Amino acid sequence: MHAVQAPAAAPYVSLSSCDETAKFVEAWRAIFDDPDLTALLTEAFERNLTIESARRRLQQATALQRGARNADRPGADLFGVPLQDVPTGNGYYQLGVGTRWEFDFFGAGAARDQEAAAKTATGAAQLRAAQLMIAAAVIQAYYEHHQAQVQLALSRQSHDLALRAQRLTQARHDAGLADAGEVRAASMQEYSRRIEQARLKHQIDRASSTLAALLSQSTPAPRDARVSGHFAAVRFPSALRADDLRRRPDLMVAEAEVLEAAARVKIARAALYPSLKLVGSIGYTHSLSSAPSPGGIAPVIGPTIDIPLWDWGRRRAVVNSEDHALSGALALYRQSVIDAASEAHIALGALEQQQAVVATRRETVDALQQSLDAWTTRYDLGLASELDLIQPEADLLDARSALAGARLDSILALLSVYKAAGGPTPNPASGETP
């Protein structure tokens, strides 16, 4: 079993652009080399409303980050102010342009930029989480649909065998070579095959409905000709690197929360010190009464200083509060790393175990095929009856159906590994196929 170590802090990955989304789809295609599945993933990323909502929230955070970046730059406003001369009672109206510029001596502006960048990173992580969730759900429904189709085809063959066995057993009963219990057993076998077919048809319908919902479609589309599910094309990872955990959305969110908390600490600390702004205005004053207008342009410019003196410890309390919030965010990040490493380790172990099950199922199919070949040879030599061939054929069909189920379980185990790792790498390490 492969061990997974805790990763270091990771840079943020933005999936807001079409190029990044295409890379994400390409990473999945490198694992599930299936054109039909790739087309479904591309369509889901374009149409799914959960992904669209996450993409819009990321765009919102990006816009706010851009605004925070420009907040420390000089600004200008057009203003109009009514004035009154108290001694004379004359009214005036002043129209002009004002400007302001706050000097960032204690890092408050840079901290606000960091806070906005952390919120943008959270939006990017949430978009990746939505894409990972939808991709895993699409892949699972896709292979569940195919697995049910494969098992339905095998079940129909088994049902045909059960009908043949029923007819042959009835003929033996009529000839006095079989009792009524054997006839009832053959009938029950045929009945159970019909029930199994109904169950598999329901699984196919459910998988089709799930795919339709993931593609934000109101009704399921026919997928018999589209869904092929090439199990043999799936590439299983031979190892999982510790750095792969960096792509986990929950770790990305936890790291963003640490940076956001650190930024708020800096902002709170900057509020303990004086702030300096350079303000200025230039305007024209017009009389609103019979008095003559002062006329002319009146420019004003000068500094504005805000020095904290006494606030009963309010600012210091805010600093202490943000320090505790930062400590909590750091603790949550460390725990998230531990949980992620544990989850990935467990998922890898489950995948290895499931691959062993697939190998055993494949060996069973091979052994039963050899047994059927032996019975066929005996039948050709006249040493076995047609009824003797039915049970080996049915056993082989059941083993092939069990192999299809084991392969699906291996796909689900593989999805658990990549969900634990935060998605596939652009160039995954390839291993054996199921």
Salt bridges, closest charged atoms under 4 A:
GLU20 OE2 - LYS23 NZ 3.98
GLU26 OE2 - ARG29 NH2 2.79
ASP33 OD1 - ARG29 NH1 3.24
ASP33 OD2 - ARG235 NH2 4.00
GLU43 OE2 - ARG47 NH1 3.20
GLU43 OE1 - ARG226 NH2 3.33
GLU52 OE1 - ARG55 NH1 3.00
GLU52 OE2 - ARG56 NE 2.73
ASP72 OD1 - ARG112 NH2 3.38
ASP77 OD2 - ARG100 NH1 2.77
ASP174 OD1 - HIS173 ND1 3.80
GLU190 OE2 - HIS159 NE2 2.73
GLU190 OE2 - ARG194 NE 2.76
GLU196 OE1 - ARG193 NH1 3.44
GLU196 OE2 - ARG199 NH2 3.98
ASP244 OD1 - ARG241 NH2 3.22
ASP244 OD1 - ARG247 NH1 3.35
ASP250 OD2 - ARG248 NH2 2.74
GLU260 OE2 - ARG264 NH1 3.14
ASP311 OD2 - ARG315 NH1 3.10
GLU322 OE1 - ARG264 NE 3.18
ASP323 OD2 - ARG269 NH2 3.24
GLU343 OE1 - ARG248 NH2 3.28
GLU352 OE2 - HIS2 NE2 3.45
GLU386 OE2 - ARG164 NH2 3.18
GLU393 OE1 - ARG164 NH1 3.86
ASP398 OD1 - ARG193 NH1 3.05
